[in-house]
Amino acid sequence: MGEIVDGCIECPYHGLVYDRTGMCVTVPGQAKVPPGATVRTWPVVERYRWIWVWMGDADKADPALIPDFHWNDDPDWVSVGDYFYVKGGWRLFVDNLLDLSHVAYVHRSTLGTDRVADFPVKVSRGDGTVHVDRWIFDEPAPPMFRMVGGFDGAVDRWQLISYEPPSHFMIDVGCADAGTGAVEGDRSRGITMFSNHTITPETEKSSHYFWHHARNFRLDEPDLTETSAKAAGTAFYEGVGIIEAQQARMDAAKPDKPIIDINADAGVLQARRLLEALIAEDSAT
């Protein structure tokens, strides 16, 4: 990455300086810039502590398309986050993050409890979005929630997922003392966190995975922030291992091997249909 100099970028190799339009404006050791010395540029917006790059036609770039990740810089929330490079295709994240029944098996030490899959999901479609809601009633809190919320008894727990294509996920998670009205909207006896994820494809079989995890309680406790960051990072990296293993198995499988869907895939199937429709629409233009 080049150094920023007076709003321009200086190449770290030979020191050439490029302005915001991609035009070379300075070449060390000579007064004249060679004609055609330009680099390609893309529209960029810095928002929610992330940098968003539009890689398509510049005239179609619309900052309104950036998903609402305000939790990442909202003063009423404390957010932690990280980035993972993943040897797996981005579509596998759609499958992973829209079916959280896997927490009982993959994330036993952080997010999982035994009977998550016994509670059904409710799937709905919005305007270009998919929503997958699951409520888990009168069950023990998972380890990460016990740690940050101090729950000793049974809790009512929620996993409310909003998916915006192609690869943005806003996941409202939390739990409250069982029977205290969380499902009706009263979360005063519980804790709420937002687990938000975006995946940028590198190739068909590799991805850049960005995430942040935010809370709106015990804001002035840096030790809790550090502990939460480690716990969330541990949990999400467990998912990376699963996705990479999936990719490897798929690569080794016969091309005509069928894919079997189960009830837990209801949200995943809706997301796939939405993606297929958007891809077909884009291909037709």
N, C-alpha and C positions, 0 to 999 in steps of 0.2 A: 504494500500500500504506500502510495506516495505521500509526501509531506504537504500539508495545506499551507500555501504562502499567499497572503493577500487575496483570498478567495479563489486561488488557482491551485492546481495540483502539480507538484514537482516530482518528476520521475526519479526513483531512488537509484536507478542504474547509471544514467548519463546526465541527469540534472535538467532535462528538458522540462519546460513549464507549459501547462495547458490551461486555458481558461474554461469557464463554465460551458461554453458551446462545444468544447472539444478541440478548439483551434490552438495549435502550438504558437506561443507568443514570445518565447525566449529559448535560444539554443546557446549554451555556454561556449565561449571561444569564438563566436562569430556574430556579426551584426545582423545578418539577413537570415530569416527563417525560410527553409526550403518550401516551395509551393507544394500543396497537398499534404503537409504535415498536420494531420488531424487524427483524432480518435473518435470512436463512436460514443455517443452519450445517451442516457436514458433519464426520463423524469424520476425525481427522487423526492420523497417527503419524509421528514423526521417526525415521528409521532409515537406517543406512548413508550418512549425510551428505545424504540426500534427504528431502523431505517428501512423504508419500503421503496422498492425499485420496481418500476413498471417496465417489463421487458418486451412489451408489444408495441403496436403503433403509437407513437407519441401523442397523436391527436385524439386518441381514445383514452388517454390517462385521465382518471377521475378519482381524486382523493376521497370522494364520498364512498368509494368501494372498499376503503380500508376498514376492516372490522373494528368494532368497539372493544378495545382492550384498555379502557380507561383505568382499570384497577392497577395497572402497572406504574402509573405516575399520579394517582389520586391521593391527595394528602390524608384522606380518611381511611386509607388502606396502606398496609406494608406489604411490599411485593419482593419476592426473591425469584431468581431465574437463572437459566443457563442454556447452553447449546450443545447438542450432540451430533456428531457425524455418524450416519447410519448406512450400513451396507445392505439396504433394503429399499424397495420401491415405495413411493409416497402413498400409493393406494392401500398398502397394508396398514397404514396409520388410520385410514378411514375405517377399516374393519376393526382395528384395535380400540380406537377411542369411542366408537359408537356402540360397543358391546362391553360394558364394564363388568359383566359376570366373571371375567377372567381374573378379577382382583382376588377372588377366593383361592386361586391356585398359583398365580404368578407373584402376588404381593402379600403373602401371608404375614410377613414381618412388619408391614407398614400399613397397607390399606385394606387388607382382606379379612373377612370373617367367613365362617363355614357356609352359611345358607343364603348368600347373596342371590344365587341363581334361582332360588325357590320363590322369589318375589318377582312377578311379571313386570314387563316394561309397557309403557304407553307411548306409542309412536304417532307423531303428527307431522304434517307438512305445512310450512308457512310459505311466504312469498320468496321462493328460491332458497328455502332453508329446510332442515330436518331437525325435529326435536324428539329426544328420547328421554323419558322420565321414568325413574324407578324409586319407589319408596320401600324401605326395609323397616318393618315395625317390630318393636319389643325384642331387640337383639343386642348382644354385646357391642360396644364400640370397638372399631379396629385400633390397632396399636398406636398409629399416628394421632388419631383423634383422642385417645385416652391421654396421650402425652401432652397435647396442647390444650385440651379442654378439661382434663381432670375428671372424666366420667368414671364412676365406680359401678353403677348399675346398668340396667337395660336402657337403650336409646331407640328413638325413631330417627332413621337416617335417610338422607336423600341424595340422589345422583341425577341432576337435571342438565342434560346435554343439549347445547345448541350448535348445529353444524352449518357453516356457511362455505359453499364451494369456492375454490376447489379444495382447500385444505386448512380451514380455520375452525377451531373448536373452543367454545366457551362452556366450561363445566362448573355449574353451581353445586358444590358439595358441602355437606355438614351433617350435624346430628344434634339432637336435643333430648333431654330426659324424656323417656317414653311416656306417652299420653298427655303431654303438656301443650298440645295444640300446634305443633310445627306444621303439620299437614294442612291446617286451616290458615296458616300464615303467621302464627305467633312463634317466633324463634328466640324469644327472650330467655328461654332456659337452655339455650344451645349455642353453638358456634357455626359461623358460615365462612367458607373459603371459596375462592374462585381459582380453578385450575385451567389455565388457558394455553393453547397449543397451536402452532403454525408450522407447517412442513413445506419446505422449498425443494422441489426436485433438483437433483444434480444430473442424474441419468435415469434411464428406465428402472435401474436396480440400485440406485443410491440416492440418499436424501440428506438435506440439512434440517435438523429438528430444533426449533426454538420453543422454549416454554417459559412461563412464569406462573407463580403460585402466590396468591395474595390472601391476606386475612384482614378483618376489620375489628379485631379485639386484641388487647394487651399490646398496644402499638409501641409503647416505650420500653420494650424489653429486648435489647439487642441479643441477649443470650438465646431467647426463644426464636428470634429471627434466624440466628445461625443454626440452631438445632432444626428448625423447620426446613431450612434450605438443604441441609444434609439429608433429612428424611425424604423430602420430595425428590431430590436428585437421585437418591438410592432407588426409590420406587420407579421413577421414570426410566432410569437406566436398566432396570430389570425388564421393562417393556422393550427397550432397544434390543436386548439379547434375544427376546422371543421373535421380534420382527426379522432380525438377521437370520435366525434359524429357519423361520418360515421361508424366507427368500431362498436360502440354500436348498431346502427340501423341494421347493417348487422348481428350481432350476434342474434338480436331479430327477424329477418325476417325468413320466411319459407325457407328451404334449396333449394327448386325448384323455388324460385321466380326469374323471368328472369331479366337480366341486359339489359337496353336499352341504345344504343349508339347514339350520336348525331354528327353533323358535326365537332364540336370542339374536338371530341375524335380522330381525324385522327392520330395525333402523338402518342397518348396513344395506339391505336391499333397496330401501327407499333412497338412500344416498347414491347408490350405484345408478339407479334409474335417473336421478336428477343429473348426475354427472354425464351420463350417456346423452341425455337430451341437450345439455349445454354444449357438449363437444360436437354433436351433430349440427346444432344451430351455428356454431362458430365455423365449422368446416364448410357450411353452405354459403357463407358470406365471402 
